[in-house]
């Protein structure tokens, strides 16, 4: 959040706050941080973050849209917020933000299963009911002789003049 701009819209009632948030997000490239309910009075503060130009456009659109639905009590744009006010912006009272979940620890099994390992060289082919192929070559086997390439002949027509031969300079 440091270096980002902060936009705040405070409305009377949740419906006006939702209308303000919807209009702000649709009108500009801003990120909704969440909303915060006040302790009485029915006021709701909607918080946004983003670039200063986008925040200005988003807050202006949000204030206009919310004023059609209800009452806008206050609005504010803070450019390049300081690093030490993050605890106020991302407080426990702010709803709509999800806390980062701790990474799950790997599950260790108490009784690990063992996987049997078979040595292929010791297996008897007759016991497995597998037929052996007569050719024992692999893709890594190279033949002693390299295949001979067929030579092709190319005829060149020398009767034509080279390009640019008859041009004047």
N, C-alpha and C positions, 0 to 999 in steps of 0.2 A: 503494500500500500504506500510506502513512502515515495514521494514524487508524483503520485496520482492525485487527481483532484477529487474533491468530495462534494456531492450535491445532497441537500436536505430539503424535503418538502413536508411541512407539518399541516395536517388537515384535521377538521373536526369530523370524526366518524371514519369507519373502516371502508365504506363504499367509496368515498372521495379519495382515500389513500390508494385503493386498488386502481381506481381510474387514473390517478396521477402516475402510478408506477407503470401501468400499461402504456400510457401515452409517451412517457419518457423513454421507455425501452424501444418502442416502435419508431420513435422519431430520430433517435441518435444512437451511436455505438457506445452505450453505457452498460455497466454491469450492476445489477441489483444486489446490494449487500443484504438487505432485509428491511424489516420494519420494527418499530419499537412503540409499544403502548405506554402512554403516560399514566401516572398514578392518579387518575380521576380526571374528569372533564371530557372524557371521550376523545382525547386527542391522539393521533397516530402520526409518527414521524417515519417517512420513507427515506432510505439511504441509498445513494448511488455512488459508484466510482468510475473513473475513466479519464480521458484527456480533457483538458480545460474547455476546449471548444465544444466537444460533445456534451460535457456536463452542462454548459450554459444552454445549449439547444434543448437538451432533455428536460432540464428543470423548467425552462420557459414553456415547453409543450405540456409538461405535467401540471403546472400551475393553471394554465388555461383550461385544460380538460377537467381538472378537479373542481375548479370554480363553477363549472356548469352543473356539477352534480351536488356539491355541498359547499362548505366554507373552507377556504385556505387561510390558515392562521398565520403562517410564516413560511419563508423559503430562503435558502442561503446556498451560495457556492463558495467553496474554499479551494483556492488553487494551491497545488503542491503541498499537501498536508505534511506536518512535521512527523517525525518518526515516533515520538513519545506519546502521541494521542491515540495510537491504535487501540489501546485498552478501552478507550471511551467509544470508539467506533464499532469495534467488534466485542461488545459487552455481552454478558450472559442474558441481558434483557432483550437483546436484538433477536428477533424471531426470523426464521427463513434461512438462516445460515446453518450449514451442517458442519459440525466439528469433524476434523480428520480422525478417522477410525484408526486405532493402533493396528499395526501389522500383526497378522495371526502368526503365532509361533508354530513351528513345524511339529507335526504329530509324531511322536515316537512310539512305536509298537513295543509292547512288553514281550510278546512272543513272535519274533520275526519268522516268516515262513522261509524254509530253505528250498532252493531250486536245485533239482538233481542235475548233475553235469555228466554227460556221456562222452567218452573218448571215442571218436569215430574210427580211429585206426584199430581199435580192439574189437569193434563190433563184427560179428559174423554176418555176412550178407544173406546167407541162407536163412538165418533166424528172423530177419526182418521182412522176408518175402519180397525182396526187391531184386529186379533183374539187372544184371550188369550190362552196360552197353559195350559193344566190341571195340569201338573207337575210344581210346583214353586220352585224346588230345584236348587241350584247353585253349582258351583264347590267347594265352600267353605264349603258345608255341609258335615259332616262326619257321617258315620253310627256308631251306638252304638257298634256293634259287629265287631271285627276284623276278616277278613277271615281266616279260618283254613288252615294251610299248610299241604299238604300231606307229610307223612313221607315215605322216601324211604329207602330200606335196601341195605347195601353194604356188599358183601361177600369178605372176605380176605382169600387168599390162603396162609396158613402158611407152606405148605410143601416145599416151595423153600428155599434154603439157602440164608442168607443175603449176600450182595455183599462184597467181600473181605474176606469171611470166610475161604476159602481154600488157601489163599496166604501164602507164606513163608515170613518171615521177616528177 
